[in-house]
Amino acid sequence: MCEFSVYLKAGIREEKIAEDITSVKLEDGVLVLRDVLGTTKNVNNAIIGDLNVDKEVMHLRQLPVLSQLMNFIRIYERCLTEERYVEELETAWDEVKAKGDSVIRGLWIKYVKR
């Protein structure tokens, strides 16, 4: 059985956050890592960036806009499933754009406006 060591990259930092992980599940926009003993660890705003079965290593990427994007996708999929439009979808998209704008502005302040 494959048991993965999991590393999380947030910005330029990467650190080992879990060992002996046997399954990963997306629940309400949160990655839930489960180890061989059944213990879980939740990771917010993250996606799987790389998975190497031979080396039993998984790399996650933590992205600040992912939570808002996942919420938008959940609402979009609900619209498709229920075959109807909900205005909540537009609100969720506005939240994605606002978070993206905030991230871009933060980078500009950090690296340009010095």
Secondary structure, DSSP 8 states (H G I E B T S, - for coil): ---EEEEEEETTEEEEEEEEEEEEEEETTEEEEEETTS-EEEEETEEEEEEETTTTEEEEEE-TTHHHHHHHHHHHHHHHHHT---THHHHHHHHHHHHHHHHHHHHHHHHT--
